[in-house]
Amino acid sequence: MKKLIFICGANGIGKTTISRQLLYNIEDSAYVDSDALRMINPNVLDDRTIPSVR
């Protein structure tokens, strides 16, 4: 069964640090940074947006 873990909170509380540790400790896991995804138009895939979804 696949699980999604969402981490949200104020700036500077350690979200990225926790995410990196989870990525290291959980086999076959992935980290998606929502800052890059926020700017993507879901209907447009080009040289700027494709690297964000790889």
Contacts in CASP RR format, 6 or more apart in sequence:
PFRMAT RR
TARGET T0000
AUTHOR 0000-0000-0000
METHOD contacts of the structure
MODEL  1
MKKLIFICGANGIGKTTISRQLLYNIEDSAYVDSDALRMINPNVLDDRTI
PSVR
5 22 0 8 1.000
7 15 0 8 1.000
7 18 0 8 1.000
7 19 0 8 1.000
8 15 0 8 1.000
9 15 0 8 1.000
19 31 0 8 1.000
20 31 0 8 1.000
22 29 0 8 1.000
22 31 0 8 1.000
23 29 0 8 1.000
23 30 0 8 1.000
23 31 0 8 1.000
36 52 0 8 1.000
37 52 0 8 1.000
37 53 0 8 1.000
39 49 0 8 1.000
40 49 0 8 1.000
40 52 0 8 1.000
40 53 0 8 1.000
41 49 0 8 1.000
45 53 0 8 1.000
END
